[in-house]
Amino acid sequence: MTALDPRTGAVDYRFTAATREDIAAEAQRLRAMQPAWEALEPEGRARILLAFAEAVDARAEAITAALAIDTGRSTIAAIEVQGFLGNIRRWAKRGPELFAALDKGPRPSAFPGIEIATHHSAYPLFGAIAPWNFPVILSHIDAIPALIAGCAALVKPSEVTPRFVEPMRAALAAVPDLPLAYVLGGPETGEALVGAVDYVCFTGSTATGRKVAESAARHLIPANLELGGKDPMIVTASADPVWAAQVALRASVVATGQACQSIERVYVARTIAEPFLAALVTAAQAVRPAYPPGEGGELGPFIFPPQAAKVQAQIDDALAKGARLLAGGRVETLGGGQYLRPTVLADVTPEMAVMREETFGPVIPVTMFDDIAEGVRLANGSDYGLGAAVLAGSLEEAAAIAPLLDAGAISLQDGALTSIVGDATNHSRKGSGLGPSRMGDSGMLRFLRQQALIRQTGTPLPLAAYAEKPAP
């Protein structure tokens, strides 16, 4: 298989896709390691994970360099690798604390003479199918808590962004007791992985997530799905319009909008819409593509070129249906890469694709509302329910609106905070996901199976207790 450099458009990386036999052999190897791994107890697993963090840190420069080519962005690549290290260290600390707090019993049952104790054990082999937008973070966001829980972990990074795997494998080789492995390949590799593991986590589009869920159901294994988003932002009449415009811009276009938690719809109170739009357009027009490489700029290229065509089609559809283009609007080819300056659209309507479908690009469609009830109704009018945001004149006002929004995580007085806050449990709604939260303590606890130990402390009932009574 091949991968291209999104900055140049050149196909310059080749790798061999894992076969079903390769995946089966890797799964068997990891399963053989898992009992000893789980027997280490959480403190022992934490020590090895911290050793892995040190091995990654020692190779951070090489991993970051590979990731920068994979994604076409250098600063965010460095932030991503450091975020990955922080995630390992957080779970190495929190995992043992969670195990210590588990309710193991024994405790009285509702039935006289019975006590209940609980034994916890990990799913033997965890599997992850990761996307291309944040390859390092999202290849491990579920795998690290699964490992601290006691699982072995088999990860399939995206075939679009495979370069970081080679230096990551070098780090992994320095920690031979860690039951973590990577397999590369396309959809067939992902399908084979689902059939080889005991629990699968998928991050990606809703359409592909449905296929993963169907495959997991056929294999009778749990599937955790973190899927698409169409996150709304409500800007109330009391918000400072210039401040709100700056927040909306960053939350919408950072990482070229290629993040599931990006703000993709903005609903602003009509009374401040004019100054809000003026400030948003001014700020959007000041943003530069990061081209030529090494000369600054805020927005990198589209990582996956077909995504650029999809985003352009949404913009064109909106304009054809009456939307006004206030900034940006046209994908540019610069040095072989595909770039889009922040695109601001006004007069958008709910039937436009840019308001219904996930965009995954730096596009900000803006709609006005007359009262909060209307703003909430518009924000909730989506097939997605990943996240949302509220900007208001005060934190208290924003907090009062938040529970009305049908989404798993609400950023108050900011946007897209789930990109940096990993310890807030939330549940994706509607077409944005399925299963327990990957954030917060649930991120680890979901990988533990509970076994009930039902203890008879009295005398077991004899068969005679169930005998039929003679007729009178």
ABEGO torsion letter per residue (X at the ends): XBBBBAAAGBBABBBBBBBAAAAAAAAAAAAAAAAAAAAAEAAAAAAAAAAAAAAAAAAAAAAAAAAAAAAGBAAAAAAAAAAAAAAAAAAAAAAAAAAAABBAOBBBBABBGBBBBBBBBBBABBBBBBBAABAAAAAAAAAAAAAAAGBBBBBBBBAABAAAAAAAAAAAAABAABBBBBBBEBAAAAAAAAAABABBBBBEBAAAAAAAAAAAAAAGBBBBBBBBBBBBBBBBAABBAAAAAAAAAAAAABGGGBBAABBABBBBBAAAAAAAAAAAAAAAAABBBBOBBGAEEABBBBABAAAAAAAAAAAAAAAAAGBBBABEGBBBBBGGBBBBBBBBBBGBBAABAAAABBAGBBBBBBBBBABAAAAAAAAABBABAABBBBBBABAAAAAAAAAABBBABBBBGBBGAAAABAABBBBBBEAAEBEBBABEAAAAAAABBBBBBBBBABBBBBAAAABBBBBX
